[in-house]
Amino acid sequence: MYGEIFLPEAHICGLKWVNVHPGNPAKGLLTVMAKILLNDPETGLEFADLDGTHVTDFRTGAAGGVAAKYLARPEASRLGLIGAGAQARTQLAAVLKVRPIREVVVFDRHVTHAQAFADRVTATFGVAARAVATAVDAVRDMDIVVTTTPSDTPIVMKEWVAPGTHINAIGADAAGKEELDPAILQSAKIVVDDWAQASHSGEINVPLAQGKLKPEQIYGSLGEIAAGKKPGRTSPEEITVFDSTGLIIQDLALGYAVYLRAKERGLGEEKDFLA
């Protein structure tokens, strides 16, 4: 489930359809569902029709892992999770690839969800995990904090965050959403995946609109850091924040890797897209 996929150089284009309907669980449906289409850019011919829900989950989780690789302290061993849904699982799996996590602390507004998640963490990864009853207990004294909620009101406060903490802010994906106290952003090194998207619908969108944050306070993009154009963490004490909104290029790259793996294993169904 959490194995590695290696992607060769690809020449593709494609489309992703994705929804976000918070009321869906009451109807027995997923909040987020997606579809990915892959095409040959030379002809436009579609060659793959993929489920995009799992790709979205793992693509977003992988981005969080890359952010932790460059922005969390190398010795980071304590991980706090705010939210215990599907995205929390893939964020955890990715962070475990790049940091020596020994303790996971989980908060969810539904305590039973947090406890079930903690039990799965121990059973799946062999890492000590526990559920807590308050958000502060999943933030204070943590080396890495991951927020994966749809909140439109800050749920992580500045006074809880210790120097040297790295935060993956994953939940904000629409205008008006925010999970972090703006005071955290005002004193942190902020890294986005894409400025246009983040300023419109990421964690920084509300503080920017309210004038509590200025564009020049954004340090740069995760791509710039990964490409070596800017350094990531530069001191043990700085607080770093990754504002993740999701990039289509990541969806297409992972979708193509899944397509290649499926062909290799003889999975899927052959289809004539011109019929």
Secondary structure by P-SEA (a helix, b strand, c coil): cbbbbbbccccccbbbbbbbbccccccccccccbbbbbbcccccccccccccaaaaaaaaaaaaaaaaaccccccccbbbbccccaaaaaaaaaaaacccccbbbbbcccaaaaaaaaaaaaaacccccccccccccccccccbbbbbccccccccccccccccbbbbcccccccccccccaaaaaacbbbbccaaaaaccccaaaaaaacccccccccccaaaaaaccccccccccbbbbbbccccaaaaaaaaaaaaaaaaaaccbbbbcccc
